[in-house]
Amino acid sequence: MERIELRSQAKIGVLSQKMPNACSAQLIKLNWIRPFLPEWVIVKWNISNSESSPLGLIMDLETGISQNHVKRESWKTVLTLAYQSLGVVYGDLSTSPLYVYKSTFADDIQHSETNEEIYGVLSFVFWTLTLIPLLKYVFIVLKADDNGEGGTFALYSLLCRHARVSSLPNCQVADEELYEYKKDAAATCLTPKTTFGPRLKSTLEKHRVLQRFLLLLALIGTCMVIGDGVLTPALSVFSAVSGLELSMSREHHKYVEVPVACIILIGLFALQHYGTHRVGFLFAPVVLTWLLCISAIGIYNIIHWNPHVYQALSPYYMYKFLRKTQRGGWMSLGGILLCITGSEAMFADLGHFSQLSIQIAFTSLVYPSLILAYMGQAAYLSQHHAIDSDYHIGFYVSVPGKLRWPVLVIAILAAVVGSQAIITGTFSIIKQCSAMGCFPRVKIVHTSSKIHGQIYIPEINWTLMLLCLAVTVGFRDTKRLGNASGLAVITVMLVTTCLMSLVIVLCWHKSVFFAICFVCFFGTIEALYFSASLIKFLEGAWVPVALSFIFLIIMCVWYYGTLKTYEFDVQNKVSINWLLGLGPSLGIVRVRGIGLIHTELVSGIPAIFSHFVTNLPAFHQVLVFLCIKSVPVPHVKAKERFLIGHIGPREYRLYRCIVRYGYRDVHKDDMEFEKDLVCSIAEFIRSGNDEPNCAKDDLEGEDNKMTVVGTCCTHTDGIQLREEDADNIESAGTSELREIRSPPLTQPRKRVRFRLPDSPKITRAAREELQELVEAREAGIAYILGHSYVRAKQGSSMLKKLVINYGYEFLRRNSRAPACSLSAPHASTLQVGMVYNV
């Protein structure tokens, strides 16, 4: 890691030790509840003049950015979010009654007149829904959010920050000065540490094998989520359409079911580009109607067929079920497992909503409706034992005859919504994966300008659609689709359980006893279901394994290639001494304009620069070595976006700019980004005059002195940039702000002005530097990007040559170019080719 001296203009407040004694006493009194509070609970002290607090100090518990935001929202807003979450988060989970009983009684067990099988299955369903979605996810896992974001990589990001391990090669000590890092550090200082936690943290930091295993675990969970995104839509829609079997003969039904399901799936994926916000309001009424429908039918069946079916909720019936069915009952757990498909979406889609809204929706509506639906089906089946075909075990046989067609329509619509939940989660986790450098660059479209985190990835969307259609046409069977989907679901849950155990120790600073209890309790349950799903490997469960293996290979190859190219850049970077030896003109012709040299390096001069000036001795009058990097936090505040510093003396007009984004941040378009970049450099020039540490006698150390500068909107009292067309320049009027303008040009493309506040005194050298920056901005900005050809160096192993020369190079050619992620206009882009022998 490269150490950077950080001089931030905006001091981030932390909890001071100089608290009044009374407040310290109140804090000490709260220490007894700290072992029961998650790490994300941060103690924030606000100054107040209220009479109710004579000391003027009020303690506020806030749960990160998103949770604090929700806390300030009205109940009307929270309930609105809960309503929207029905259409995005719970669609998949709510449609599970369509196929659970049918998949469970497919082959392994038979429905007998003793009802021990159906009562045992109902008991398993009830306790599985209670322990996994309700207890594990709603009350525990949702609280492990990464400042409002959820999913497998959110847990991995938390562990990276607390254990100081990261998959990103260009991490810096300066990144730990970000607000999200400091918030974690403040919580750590206020939380009593266990003896095991620091030892585990030290072990992870020392052994790179353990770090790679942790990353591999997160990637396996991500790949299984993608596999679930292929299988769940096919299973949900196919099961809903299977209701047509009661209205036509088997011969006609098999020719109608698959085409109708494929048409619905194509329409579903075609709607994705409209975004989660529109889809949520469109689909939420459907899920609400579906939940009310299945709960009402369940109540009817309970009252009409078997009012005593509630007795089957006792765990004793699970024991009777396994005792009678033995191996068949164990294998049938793969069908029972399907009752919790979609539970992971509660955590994966957390960034789209809020923790409280998801909890309210599940506990008050989704959970009771599902329990009533399963009880109603069991009550009906307990009085109907004639099983001439598997029709009599499905969902639709328990629906009253007059309601079957309306219920069929609602079920198909609900299945479409159910598929939306996992598709949305797949988009979110792939975006996180790509930001962390573990997935090839893809086009990410933000579908809402008002609501953060709602994205659409075209390449992934159409890939999922093709795979989903292939699975639907290939299997044409609910049983094999259920086997495949079940294995993907339970694998993701096992990965979440493993990562959560580390979060409990490293992030929440709880005793290792709590982590062991968590793993043993939930891990044992999930391992039981995992074994029952894995035994059906040849009956459809091989599909998620194959899909996950392919995506895992892609992620590992991309990560390995990216890491090797960065190591090559570090080993071949040009020293500062070489640059200083060229003199102020750098030994080349300096032309008008700003040259942005894109690089992954956070220090030193990239080899692309020396390669370029060696072959073409001309460059722009202002050079900016631009590094756009992701940090393992969900969001970076706008006031902490840029790290800017001089390279060499001031008269060289060389700058280093490091732009930091969180893995859930929105990258701005080229015009807005250019404005923020130029304005931030200008603010750095203005503020740098008052910095005592900017000593010019230490030129070698200049490269390591960086200043935190925010975007234009964060320093309203500083320099502001105004750009106008030459034909539309208004006449100058009186203003409280002084202006630096560029000299008139013959045919200027645009007029650029810096509006400076009156208060600070700007030296002559700084004013000349600002003047030159204005002139360069008017002349235009050119993006210089490296176009590297990566090859394994001589003497490499055959495996390395295969991975680098073929695998990584294939992914590079077929993924988005760095210019796309930078939003650089093609007309202003210049690529410099280099061969990387890694």
C-alpha positions in Angstrom: 0.0 0.0 0.0 1.2 3.4 -0.9 1.2 6.1 1.9 -0.1 9.5 1.0 0.0 12.6 3.1 -3.5 13.9 3.2 -4.4 17.6 3.8 -8.1 17.9 3.8 -9.8 21.2 3.6 -13.0 19.9 5.3 -12.3 18.3 8.7 -14.5 15.3 9.3 -15.8 15.4 12.8 -15.1 12.5 15.1 -16.1 11.8 18.6 -13.8 13.8 20.8 -12.4 12.5 24.1 -13.0 16.0 25.6 -16.6 15.2 26.4 -18.3 16.6 29.6 -18.1 14.3 32.5 -21.8 13.8 32.7 -22.0 12.8 29.1 -19.1 10.4 29.6 -21.0 8.8 32.4 -24.0 8.4 30.2 -21.8 6.7 27.6 -20.4 4.4 30.2 -23.8 3.4 31.4 -24.6 2.4 27.8 -21.6 0.1 27.6 -23.6 -2.8 29.0 -25.9 -3.0 26.0 -23.0 -2.7 23.5 -22.4 -6.4 23.1 -26.0 -6.7 21.9 -25.7 -3.9 19.4 -24.4 -4.4 15.8 -21.2 -2.6 14.8 -23.1 -0.3 12.5 -24.8 1.5 15.4 -22.8 4.7 15.7 -23.0 7.0 18.7 -23.5 10.6 17.5 -23.5 13.5 19.8 -25.5 16.6 18.7 -25.3 19.9 20.3 -28.7 21.0 21.5 -30.1 24.0 23.5 -33.2 22.2 24.5 -34.4 22.6 28.0 -34.9 18.8 28.3 -31.1 18.4 28.0 -29.5 20.8 30.5 -26.0 19.8 29.4 -26.9 20.6 25.8 -25.9 17.1 24.6 -28.3 14.6 23.1 -27.2 11.1 22.1 -28.6 9.8 18.8 -28.2 6.3 17.5 -28.1 6.2 13.8 -27.7 3.2 11.6 -25.6 4.5 8.7 -26.6 6.7 5.8 -29.7 4.9 4.6 -31.0 4.0 8.0 -30.6 7.5 9.3 -32.4 8.7 6.3 -35.2 6.4 6.9 -35.4 7.3 10.5 -36.1 10.9 9.6 -38.7 9.9 7.1 -42.4 9.9 7.9 -44.3 6.7 8.4 -46.1 7.5 5.2 -42.8 7.3 3.3 -41.8 4.1 5.0 -45.1 2.5 4.3 -44.8 3.6 0.7 -41.4 2.0 0.4 -42.8 -1.1 2.0 -45.6 -1.2 -0.6 -43.0 -0.8 -3.5 -40.8 -3.5 -2.0 -43.7 -6.0 -2.6 -43.2 -5.7 -6.4 -39.4 -5.8 -6.4 -38.3 -7.8 -3.3 -41.0 -10.3 -2.5 -42.4 -11.3 -5.8 -40.2 -14.5 -6.0 -40.9 -15.5 -2.4 -44.6 -15.0 -2.6 -45.0 -17.2 -5.7 -43.3 -20.2 -4.0 -46.7 -21.9 -3.1 -47.1 -22.5 -6.9 -44.5 -25.3 -6.9 -43.4 -26.3 -3.4 -45.9 -29.2 -2.8 -45.7 -30.3 -6.4 -41.9 -30.5 -6.3 -41.8 -32.2 -2.9 -44.2 -35.0 -3.9 -42.8 -35.5 -7.3 -41.0 -38.8 -6.9 -39.4 -39.2 -3.5 -42.5 -39.6 -1.2 -46.2 -40.4 -1.7 -49.3 -38.8 -0.2 -51.0 -41.4 2.0 -54.2 -41.5 3.9 -52.4 -41.2 7.2 -51.5 -37.6 6.3 -48.2 -38.0 8.0 -46.4 -36.9 4.8 -48.5 -33.8 4.2 -48.4 -32.8 7.8 -44.6 -33.3 8.0 -44.1 -31.2 4.8 -46.2 -28.4 6.3 -44.3 -28.5 9.5 -41.0 -28.3 7.6 -42.3 -25.4 5.5 -43.5 -23.5 8.5 -40.2 -23.8 10.5 -38.1 -23.2 7.4 -39.9 -20.0 6.7 -39.7 -19.0 10.3 -36.0 -19.7 10.9 -34.4 -18.6 7.5 -36.3 -15.6 6.1 -37.8 -14.3 9.3 -35.2 -15.0 12.0 -31.9 -15.1 9.9 -32.6 -12.4 7.3 -35.1 -10.0 8.7 -33.7 -9.9 12.3 -30.0 -10.5 11.7 -28.6 -10.3 8.2 -30.4 -7.1 7.2 -28.6 -5.4 10.1 -25.2 -6.2 8.5 -25.8 -3.7 5.7 -22.9 -1.7 4.3 -24.3 1.8 4.9 -27.6 0.9 3.5 -26.4 -1.6 0.8 -26.9 -5.3 0.9 -25.7 -8.4 -0.9 -22.8 -10.8 -0.8 -20.3 -8.1 -1.8 -21.6 -5.7 0.9 -20.6 -8.3 3.5 -17.2 -8.7 1.7 -16.8 -4.9 1.6 -17.4 -4.7 5.4 -14.8 -7.4 6.0 -12.3 -5.6 3.7 -12.5 -2.4 5.7 -12.4 -3.9 9.1 -9.7 -6.5 8.4 -7.7 -4.2 6.0 -7.8 -6.6 3.2 -9.0 -5.7 -0.3 -9.2 -7.2 -3.8 -8.4 -3.7 -5.2 -4.6 -3.4 -6.0 -4.5 0.5 -5.9 -5.8 1.0 -2.4 -4.2 3.8 -0.4 -3.8 4.8 3.2 -5.6 8.0 2.2 -8.7 6.0 1.5 -9.0 5.3 5.2 -9.6 9.0 5.7 -13.0 8.7 4.0 -16.1 9.3 6.0 -17.2 5.7 5.8 -13.9 4.4 7.1 -13.8 6.9 9.9 -17.3 6.0 10.9 -16.3 2.4 11.2 -13.2 3.4 13.2 -15.3 5.5 15.6 -17.6 2.6 16.2 -14.7 0.3 16.7 -13.2 2.6 19.3 -16.5 2.8 21.2 -17.0 -1.0 21.2 -15.3 -3.4 23.6 -13.1 -5.7 21.6 -12.8 -9.4 22.2 -9.5 -11.2 22.3 -10.3 -13.5 19.3 -11.3 -10.6 17.0 -7.9 -8.9 16.8 -6.2 -12.3 16.4 -8.5 -13.2 13.5 -8.0 -9.8 11.9 -4.2 -10.1 12.2 -4.3 -13.6 10.6 -6.3 -12.4 7.7 -4.0 -9.5 7.1 -0.8 -11.6 7.2 -1.9 -14.6 5.0 -2.8 -13.8 1.4 -4.1 -17.3 0.9 -6.9 -16.5 3.4 -7.6 -13.2 1.6 -7.9 -15.1 -1.7 -10.2 -17.7 -0.1 -12.4 -14.9 1.3 -12.6 -13.3 -2.2 -13.3 -16.7 -3.7 -16.2 -17.3 -1.3 -17.7 -14.0 -2.2 -17.4 -14.8 -5.9 -19.0 -18.2 -5.5 -22.0 -16.5 -3.8 -22.1 -13.9 -6.6 -22.0 -16.6 -9.3 -24.8 -18.6 -7.7 -26.9 -15.4 -7.6 -26.4 -15.1 -11.3 -27.4 -18.7 -11.7 -30.5 -18.1 -9.6 -31.3 -15.2 -11.9 -31.4 -17.7 -14.8 -33.4 -20.4 -13.0 -35.9 -18.5 -10.9 -37.7 -16.7 -13.7 -38.1 -20.0 -15.6 -39.4 -21.9 -12.6 -41.9 -19.2 -11.5 -43.3 -18.5 -14.9 -43.4 -22.2 -15.9 -45.2 -23.1 -12.7 -47.8 -20.4 -13.1 -48.5 -21.4 -16.7 -48.8 -25.1 -15.6 -52.3 -24.2 -14.2 -53.5 -24.6 -17.8 -53.2 -28.4 -17.3 -56.5 -28.5 -15.4 -58.3 -26.9 -18.4 -57.1 -29.0 -21.3 -55.8 -32.5 -22.1 -52.2 -33.5 -21.4 -51.6 -33.8 -25.2 -52.6 -30.2 -25.9 -51.1 -28.9 -22.6 -47.5 -29.8 -23.4 -47.7 -27.9 -26.7 -49.1 -24.7 -25.1 -47.1 -24.5 -21.8 -43.6 -24.0 -23.1 -44.4 -21.4 -25.9 -46.6 -19.3 -23.5 -43.9 -19.4 -20.8 -41.2 -18.3 -23.3 -43.4 -15.4 -24.6 -43.9 -14.2 -21.0 -40.2 -14.4 -20.2 -39.2 -12.4 -23.3 -41.7 -9.7 -22.3 -40.3 -9.7 -18.8 -36.7 -9.1 -19.8 -37.8 -6.5 -22.4 -39.3 -4.4 -19.6 -36.1 -4.2 -17.6 -34.8 -1.0 -19.2 -37.7 0.9 -17.7 -36.2 0.6 -14.3 -37.0 -0.5 -10.8 -39.0 2.6 -9.8 -41.5 2.2 -12.6 -41.6 -1.6 -12.3 -42.2 -1.3 -8.5 -45.3 0.8 -8.9 -46.5 -1.3 -11.8 -46.0 -4.7 -10.1 -46.7 -4.0 -6.4 -50.5 -4.1 -6.8 -50.1 -7.5 -8.5 -48.2 -9.0 -5.6 -50.5 -7.4 -3.1 -53.5 -8.9 -4.9 -51.8 -12.3 -5.1 -50.9 -12.4 -1.4 -54.5 -11.4 -0.4 -55.8 -14.0 -2.8 -53.7 -17.0 -1.6 -54.3 -16.0 2.1 -58.0 -15.8 1.5 -58.0 -19.2 -0.3 -55.9 -20.6 2.5 -58.4 -19.5 5.1 -61.3 -20.9 3.1 -59.6 -24.3 2.7 -58.6 -24.4 6.4 -62.2 -23.7 7.6 -63.9 -25.8 4.9 -61.6 -28.9 4.8 -59.6 -29.3 8.0 -59.7 -26.7 10.8 -57.3 -28.7 12.9 -54.4 -28.5 10.4 -52.7 -25.9 12.6 -51.6 -28.9 14.8 -49.2 -29.9 12.0 -47.1 -26.8 12.9 -45.6 -28.7 15.8 -42.0 -29.9 15.2 -43.1 -33.3 16.3 -44.6 -33.9 12.8 -41.2 -33.3 11.2 -39.8 -36.2 13.3 -42.8 -38.4 12.3 -42.3 -37.5 8.7 -38.6 -38.4 8.6 -39.2 -41.6 10.7 -41.7 -42.9 8.2 -40.2 -41.7 4.9 -36.5 -42.0 5.9 -34.3 -41.6 2.8 -37.2 -40.5 0.6 -38.1 -37.8 3.1 -34.5 -36.5 3.2 -34.4 -36.3 -0.6 -37.8 -34.5 -0.7 -36.2 -31.6 1.3 -35.0 -30.3 -2.0 -38.6 -29.5 -2.9 -39.4 -28.1 0.6 -36.3 -25.8 0.2 -38.1 -24.0 -2.6 -40.4 -22.3 -0.1 -37.6 -19.9 0.8 -36.5 -19.0 -2.8 -36.2 -15.2 -3.0 -35.3 -14.7 0.6 -31.8 -13.5 -0.4 -33.5 -10.8 -2.4 -34.4 -9.1 0.8 -30.7 -8.5 1.5 -29.5 -8.1 -2.1 -32.2 -5.4 -2.9 -31.6 -3.5 0.3 -30.0 -0.6 -1.5 -33.2 0.0 -3.4 -35.4 0.5 -0.3 -34.7 0.6 3.4 -34.3 -1.9 6.2 -37.4 -0.9 8.0 -39.7 -1.0 5.0 -38.5 -4.5 4.0 -39.0 -5.7 7.6 -42.5 -4.2 7.8 -43.6 -5.7 4.5 -42.4 -9.2 5.4 -43.6 -9.5 9.0 -47.0 -7.8 8.5 -48.1 -9.2 5.1 -45.8 -11.6 3.3 -45.0 -14.1 6.1 -48.6 -14.5 7.4 -50.0 -14.8 3.8 -47.5 -17.6 2.9 -48.2 -19.5 6.1 -52.0 -19.4 5.5 -51.4 -20.4 1.9 -49.4 -23.5 2.8 -51.8 -24.4 5.6 -54.7 -24.1 3.2 -53.1 -26.4 0.6 -52.3 -28.9 3.4 -55.8 -28.8 4.7 -57.2 -29.5 1.2 -54.8 -32.4 0.5 -55.4 -33.9 3.9 -58.9 -34.7 2.7 -58.1 -35.7 -0.9 -55.9 -38.8 -1.3 -56.8 -39.9 -4.8 -53.6 -39.1 -6.7 -54.2 -40.4 -10.2 -51.7 -37.8 -11.4 -49.5 -35.1 -10.1 -52.3 -32.6 -10.9 -53.8 -33.3 -7.5 -50.6 -32.2 -5.6 -50.2 -28.9 -7.4 -51.4 -25.5 -6.2 -54.4 -25.1 -8.5 -56.3 -28.2 -7.3 -56.8 -26.5 -3.9 -58.4 -23.4 -5.6 -62.2 -23.5 -5.8 -63.3 -24.3 -9.3 -65.1 -21.0 -10.0 -61.9 -19.0 -9.1 -59.3 -21.0 -11.0 -59.3 -18.8 -14.1 -59.0 -15.5 -12.2 -56.4 -17.0 -9.9 -54.5 -18.4 -13.0 -54.2 -14.9 -14.4 -53.1 -13.4 -11.1 -50.6 -16.2 -10.7 -49.0 -15.6 -14.1 -48.7 -11.9 -13.3 -47.3 -12.6 -9.9 -44.8 -15.0 -11.4 -43.6 -12.2 -13.7 -43.1 -10.0 -10.7 -41.4 -12.8 -8.8 -38.8 -13.1 -11.6 -38.2 -9.3 -11.3 -36.9 -9.6 -7.7 -33.9 -11.9 -8.6 -33.2 -10.0 -11.9 -32.9 -6.8 -9.9 -30.6 -8.4 -7.4 -28.5 -9.8 -10.2 -28.0 -6.4 -11.7 -27.0 -4.9 -8.3 -24.5 -7.6 -7.4 -22.8 -7.6 -10.8 -22.4 -3.8 -10.6 -20.7 -4.2 -7.2 -18.5 -7.0 -8.6 -17.4 -4.9 -11.5 -16.6 -1.9 -9.3 -14.4 -4.1 -7.2 -12.4 -5.3 -10.2 -13.8 -8.8 -10.3 -16.0 -8.7 -13.4 -15.4 -7.4 -16.9 -16.5 -3.8 -17.6 -20.2 -3.6 -18.7 -22.5 -0.8 -19.6 -24.5 0.3 -16.5 -27.6 2.4 -17.1 -29.0 4.3 -14.2 -32.8 4.2 -14.8 -33.8 6.8 -12.3 -32.2 10.2 -11.8 -34.0 10.7 -8.5 -33.7 7.3 -6.8 -30.2 6.0 -6.3 -29.2 2.4 -7.0 -31.7 1.6 -9.6 -29.7 0.2 -12.6 -30.0 -1.8 -15.8 -27.2 -3.7 -17.5 -28.1 -4.5 -21.1 -25.5 -7.2 -21.7 -26.4 -9.1 -18.5 -30.1 -8.7 -19.2 -30.1 -10.3 -22.6 -27.6 -13.0 -21.5 -30.0 -14.0 -18.7 -32.9 -14.0 -21.1 -31.2 -16.4 -23.5 -30.1 -18.7 -20.7 -33.5 -18.6 -19.2 -35.2 -19.5 -22.4 -32.7 -22.3 -23.0 -33.4 -23.8 -19.5 -37.1 -23.5 -20.0 -37.1 -25.2 -23.4 -34.6 -27.8 -22.3 -36.2 -29.0 -19.1 -39.9 -28.4 -19.7 -40.5 -29.8 -16.2 -41.1 -28.2 -12.8 -39.3 -31.0 -11.0 -35.9 -30.5 -12.6 -36.2 -26.7 -12.7 -36.9 -26.9 -8.9 -33.9 -29.1 -8.3 -31.7 -26.6 -10.1 -33.1 -23.5 -8.5 -33.0 -25.1 -5.0 -29.2 -25.8 -5.2 -28.5 -22.2 -6.3 -30.6 -20.7 -3.5 -29.2 -22.8 -0.7 -25.6 -22.2 -1.9 -26.0 -18.4 -1.7 -27.5 -18.8 1.8 -24.5 -20.9 2.9 -22.1 -18.3 1.6 -24.0 -15.6 3.4 -23.9 -17.6 6.7 -20.1 -18.0 6.4 -19.5 -14.3 5.7 -21.9 -13.3 8.5 -20.0 -15.3 11.0 -16.9 -13.2 10.2 -18.9 -10.0 10.3 -20.1 -10.9 13.8 -16.6 -11.2 15.0 -14.7 -8.6 13.0 -17.3 -5.9 12.4 -19.8 -6.2 15.3 -17.0 -7.2 17.7 -19.1 -9.8 19.4 -17.7 -12.9 21.1 -16.7 -15.8 18.9 -19.3 -17.8 20.8 -22.1 -15.9 19.0 -20.4 -16.5 15.6 -20.1 -20.2 16.3 -23.7 -20.4 17.4 -24.8 -18.6 14.3 -22.9 -20.9 12.0 -23.8 -24.1 13.8 -27.5 -23.2 14.0 -28.2 -21.8 10.5 -25.4 -23.7 8.9 -26.7 -27.0 10.0 -30.1 -26.3 8.6 -28.8 -25.1 5.3 -26.3 -27.9 5.1 -29.2 -30.4 5.4 -31.0 -28.8 2.5 -27.8 -28.5 0.5 -27.1 -32.2 0.8 -30.7 -33.0 -0.3 -30.3 -30.7 -3.3 -26.8 -31.9 -4.3 -28.0 -35.6 -4.3 -30.1 -34.6 -7.3 -27.1 -33.4 -9.3 -28.0 -35.5 -12.4 -31.7 -34.5 -12.2 -31.2 -30.8 -13.0 -29.0 -29.6 -10.1 -26.0 -29.6 -12.4 -27.2 -26.5 -14.2 -26.5 -23.9 -11.5 -23.1 -25.7 -10.9 -22.2 -25.4 -14.5 -23.4 -21.8 -14.8 -21.6 -20.8 -11.7 -18.4 -22.5 -12.8 -18.4 -20.6 -16.1 -19.0 -17.2 -14.4 -16.5 -18.0 -11.7 -13.8 -18.8 -14.3 -14.6 -15.4 -16.0 -14.3 -13.5 -12.8 -11.1 -15.2 -11.7 -9.5 -14.7 -15.1 -10.5 -11.1 -15.2 -9.3 -10.4 -11.7 -6.0 -12.2 -12.3 -5.3 -10.4 -15.5 -6.2 -7.0 -14.0 -3.9 -7.6 -11.1 -1.0 -8.6 -13.3 -1.4 -5.6 -15.6 -1.4 -3.3 -12.5 1.7 -4.9 -11.2 3.3 -4.3 -14.6 2.4 -0.6 -14.5 3.9 -0.3 -11.0 7.1 -2.1 -12.0 7.6 0.0 -15.2 6.5 3.4 -14.0 8.8 6.3 -14.6 10.6 7.9 -11.7 10.1 11.6 -10.8 13.8 12.2 -11.3 13.4 11.5 -15.0 10.6 14.0 -15.2 12.5 16.7 -13.3 15.5 16.3 -15.6 13.4 17.3 -18.6 12.9 20.8 -17.3 9.7 22.9 -17.3 9.0 22.3 -21.0 9.5 18.5 -20.4 11.8 18.6 -23.4 8.8 18.6 -25.8 6.5 21.1 -27.5 3.6 22.1 -25.2 0.5 22.8 -27.2 -2.7 24.5 -26.0 -5.3 22.4 -24.1 -5.6 19.9 -21.2 -4.3 16.4 -21.6 -6.0 13.8 -19.3 -3.7 10.8 -19.1 -5.8 7.9 -17.8 -3.8 5.5 -15.6 -4.5 3.0 -12.8 -1.4 4.2 -10.8 -1.9 6.4 -7.7 1.7 7.5 -7.7 4.6 7.8 -10.1 4.6 8.5 -13.9 2.9 5.8 -16.0 5.0 4.2 -18.7 2.4 5.3 -21.3 3.6 8.9 -20.9 7.3 8.2 -21.6 6.2 5.9 -24.4 4.1 8.6 -26.0 6.6 11.5 -25.7 9.4 9.3 -27.0 7.5 8.7 -30.3 5.7 12.1 -30.5 7.5 14.9 -28.7 4.5 17.2 -28.1 2.0 17.4 -25.4 -0.6 19.7 -23.9 0.2 22.8 -21.8 -1.7 21.3 -18.8 -1.2 17.6 -18.0 -3.4 15.7 -15.6 -2.6 12.1 -14.6 -6.1 10.9 -14.0 -6.8 7.8 -11.9 -10.4 6.7 -11.5 -10.6 4.1 -8.8 -13.2 2.3 -6.7 -12.9 2.0 -2.9 -14.5 -0.7 -0.8 -17.3 1.5 0.5 -20.8 1.9 -1.1 -20.6 5.7 -1.4 -18.0 8.4 -1.4 -19.2 11.9 -0.4 -18.9 14.6 -3.0 -16.6 16.7 -0.8 -14.2 13.7 -0.7 -14.4 12.9 -4.4 -11.0 14.2 -5.6 -7.4 13.8 -4.4 -5.3 16.4 -6.2 -1.6 17.2 -6.1 1.2 18.7 -8.1 3.8 16.5 -9.8 7.1 18.4 -9.7 7.3 22.2 -9.4 4.3 24.4 -10.1 5.6 25.7 -13.4 5.6 22.3 -14.9 1.7 22.4 -14.9 1.6 18.7 -14.1 -1.2 17.4 -11.7 -2.2 14.1 -10.3 -6.0 13.7 -9.8 -7.4 10.6 -8.1 -11.2 10.3 -8.5 -12.7 7.9 -5.9 -16.1 6.2 -6.3 -17.9 3.8 -4.1 -19.1 0.5 -5.6 -22.7 1.9 -5.7 -21.8 5.4 -6.8 -23.0 6.9 -10.1 -20.3 7.9 -12.6 -21.0 11.3 -14.1 -21.2 11.9 -17.8 -18.2 13.5 -19.6 -19.4 17.1 -19.6 -20.3 17.3 -15.9 -17.2 15.3 -15.0 -14.9 17.6 -17.0 -16.4 20.6 -15.2 -16.0 19.1 -11.8 -12.4 18.1 -12.6 -11.3 21.5 -13.9 -13.1 23.3 -11.1 -11.5 21.1 -8.5 -8.0 21.7 -9.9 -8.7 25.4 -9.8 -9.8 25.2 -6.2 -6.7 23.2 -5.4 -4.5 25.9 -7.0 -6.3 28.6 -5.0 -6.2 26.9 -1.7 -2.7 25.5 -2.1 -1.2 29.0 -1.7 -2.1 29.0 2.0 -0.8 25.5 2.6 2.5 25.6 4.6 3.4 22.1 3.6 3.7 22.9 -0.1 7.4 23.4 0.1 9.1 23.8 -3.2 12.4 22.6 -2.0 11.1 19.1 -1.6 10.3 18.3 -5.2 10.6 14.6 -4.8 8.0 14.6 -2.0 5.5 16.8 -3.9 4.1 13.7 -5.6 3.1 12.3 -2.2 1.3 15.3 -1.0 -2.4 15.2 -2.0 -5.3 17.5 -1.1 -8.9 16.4 -0.7 -11.0 18.6 -3.0 -14.8 18.2 -3.5 -16.9 18.7 -6.5 -18.2 22.1 -7.6 -21.3 21.8 -5.5 -19.4 21.2 -2.3 -17.3 24.4 -2.3 -19.9 27.1 -3.1 -17.9 29.7 -1.3 -14.8 28.9 -3.4 -14.1 29.0 -7.1 -17.0 28.5 -9.5 -16.6 27.6 -13.1 -18.8 29.2 -15.8 -18.7 28.1 -19.4 -20.6 30.1 -22.1 -20.8 30.0 -25.8 -18.9 32.9 -27.4 -22.1 34.2 -29.1 -24.1 34.2 -25.9 -21.8 36.1 -23.6 -23.7 38.6 -21.6 -22.3 42.0 -20.9 -20.2 42.3 -17.8 -22.0 43.7 -14.8 -21.2 44.4 -11.2 -20.5 41.4 -9.1 -19.3 40.6 -5.7 -17.0 38.0 -7.2 -13.8 38.7 -9.1 -13.4 36.9 -12.4 -10.5 35.5 -14.3 -11.2 35.4 -18.0 -9.3 34.0 -20.9 -8.0 36.5 -23.5 -10.2 36.9 -26.6 -9.7 34.5 -29.4 -10.4 34.8 -33.0 -13.1 32.1 -33.1 -13.5 30.7 -29.6 -15.5 27.6 -29.1 -16.6 28.5 -25.6 -15.7 31.2 -23.0 -14.5 29.9 -19.6 -14.5 32.0 -16.5 -13.5 31.3 -12.9 -15.5 33.3 -10.3 -13.3 33.9 -7.3 -14.4 35.0 -3.8 -13.1 38.3 -2.6 -11.8 37.2 0.8 -8.8 35.1 0.0 -5.6 36.7 -1.3 -4.3 34.9 -4.4 -0.6 35.2 -5.2 0.6 36.3 -8.6 1.9 32.8 -9.3 -1.4 31.2 -8.5 -3.3 33.8 -10.7 -1.0 32.9 -13.6 -1.6 29.3 -13.0 -5.3 29.8 -13.0 -5.1 31.9 -16.1 -3.3 29.2 -17.9 -5.8 26.6 -16.8 -8.6 28.8 -18.2 -6.9 29.0 -21.5 -6.2 25.3 -21.6 -9.9 24.5 -20.8 -11.1 26.7 -23.6 -8.8 25.0 -26.1 -10.3 21.7 -25.1 -9.7 18.5 -23.3 -8.1 15.4 -24.8 -8.3 11.9 -23.2 -5.1 9.8 -23.6 -5.8 6.2 -22.9 -3.6 3.2 -22.9 -4.5 0.4 -25.3 -2.5 -2.4 -23.9 -1.8 -5.8 -25.5 -1.3 -8.2 -22.6 0.9 -11.3 -23.1 2.4 -13.8 -20.7 6.2 -13.2 -20.6 8.6 -15.9 -21.7 9.1 -18.7 -19.4 5.6 -18.6 -18.0 3.7 -21.8 -17.3 1.3 -23.2 -19.9 -1.7 -22.4 -17.6 -0.6 -18.8 -17.2 -0.2 -18.4 -21.0 -3.7 -19.9 -21.5 -5.2 -17.6 -19.0 -3.5 -14.4 -20.1 -3.0 -14.9 -23.8 -6.4 -16.3 -24.5 -8.8 -15.9 -21.6 -8.0 -12.4 -20.4 -7.4 -11.1 -23.9 -10.7 -12.4 -25.1 -12.5 -10.8 -22.2 -10.7 -7.5 -22.8 -11.7 -7.4 -26.5 -15.4 -8.2 -25.7 -15.9 -5.9 -22.7 -16.4 -2.2 -22.5 -13.3 -0.1 -23.1 -12.0 2.2 -20.3 -13.2 5.1 -22.4 -16.7 4.0 -21.9 -16.4 3.8 -18.1 -14.7 7.2 -18.2 -17.5 8.6 -20.5 -14.8 10.1 -22.7 -16.1 11.4 -26.1 -14.7 9.5 -29.0 -13.7 12.6 -30.9 -11.4 13.7 -28.0 -9.9 10.2 -27.3 -6.4 9.2 -28.2 -5.2 5.6 -27.5 -1.5 4.7 -27.1 -0.7 1.1 -27.7 1.7 -0.8 -25.5 2.6 -4.4 -25.0 2.4 -5.7 -21.5 4.6 -8.8 -20.8 3.2 -9.9 -17.5 
